[in-house]
Structures are given as structure tokens and as C-alpha cells.
Amino acid sequence: GAVVSQHPSWVICKSGTSVKIECRSLDFQATTMFWYRQFPKQSLMLMATSNEGSKATYEQGVEKDKFLINHASLTLSTLTVTSAHPEDSSFYICSATPRQPNEKLFFGSGTQLSVL
Amino acid sequence: GQNIDQPTEMTATEGAIVQINCTYQTSGFNGLFWYQQHAGEAPTFLSYNVLDGLEEKGRFSSFLSRSKGYSYLLLKELQMKDSASYLCAVRDRWQAGTALIFGKGTTLSVSS
């Protein structure tokens, strides 16, 4: 089946620093990738939809200047958490689908971000 | 608005059968998904329903009634490793690049 790789798996950083998370589709081209955030014991909340070659579409309440998304190729999307604060500590998960509508979303392994 | 409801927690014993219900109200509908998620890990796909009825896959089955906005996931012959969170998710339109809308998840605890 399709594989989505996400890196890093976990990161600890100081408040005020920026953190970049990478999401790669390894065996298919992903025109669209999605970034979700999950707080403990909560569900996955869609943050933004990342489209290759164009600007990302952010969900209501998500600051586009704080969560920078770049989808430079059909296999790579990056999420950068800028000037991270403790309240940004969360589990970030990317997902992707192949170009054609598909019955599944394929998820990366997730990134646990802890901001001190 | 979009709303997906499922119970927060359930408990069961090894070897038993458990049914996790999910109700949804969404602006459109093009498929209901069930995912399993262990703590600190990404969700893994379990099942997909787009037409009414029961889909069976080994120990797991999923049912859908579009007219009622209702689905359930049935787990048979429960094992300890089935202890996890089960997420119900809906895709609200048929279009490439459509994200899934997730419920809050049901935490299932299986005891011996």
C-alpha cells in the first residue's frame, strides 16, 4: 500500500524557536496533502490543506503566519511552526491521497512536538 | 455545521464482541471511514463504507445507514491488542483533495 513518511517523529524545542516537519509520499504523487493536529485524548483536527504549487488553505482559527506550509513538489510538503510556544505542543500528523479520488487517506507516523 | 458523534470510552473483555456507534451530520456525504489509533501513533485504516449495508473484513465489520446518518464498527473475538482509540471519519464530497472530518474517537479498553 501507499506509504507516507513523516519526519521527525518527535522534537523538543525552546519557546520562540521554529520547527520544521516534513511529510513525503514515498510511492505515489500527492497533489494534495493535509496537516492535522491532535491534542491528548482529542480527535484529529484539520489545520490546513496543502496543494502542490499553490498556497495552502487554512482552516478557521489556524494562523497562517504561524504555521507555514510549503508544498514544493508532488511528494513533499513541509509544516513550519514559527516562534513556537508551549501551547503549540501537540501531535502533528500529515496525510496524503494519490491524484485520483481514493477511498483512503494515508497517514504519516506523526510528530510529537514539545515546546519548553 | 459538521458534526460526528461517538462514545468517548468503552470497555470489554477478551473474546467478547463490541460495537462502536457513530452518528454524523455533514453538509454532504461521500464515504465513512473507521481508523484505529494507538497512543502516540498515526491512525491506521480499518474500513470504508459508501453504500448502505455491512462490510466484513476478518474480525472487523462496519455498517452504514445513510438515511439515518449512522454507522457502527463491530469487533469480534476481542484481543488485548485491540485496546486503542477508534476514529469515525466522514468525507463530505467526491473530489480529489478532500480532507476527512474526524469524530473525537472512542477509547476501547480490553481486559483479560
Interface residues (C-beta under 8 A of the other chain):
Chain A: Q6 T31 T32 F34 Y36 K41 Q42 S43 L44 M45 L46 T49 N51 F91 I93 S95 T97 R99 Q100 P101 N102 E103 K104 L105 F106 F107 G108 S109 G110 Q112
Chain B: G31 F33 G40 E41 A42 P43 T44 F45 Y48 V50 L87 W94 Q95 A96 G97 T98 A99 L100 I101 F102 G103 K104 G105 T107
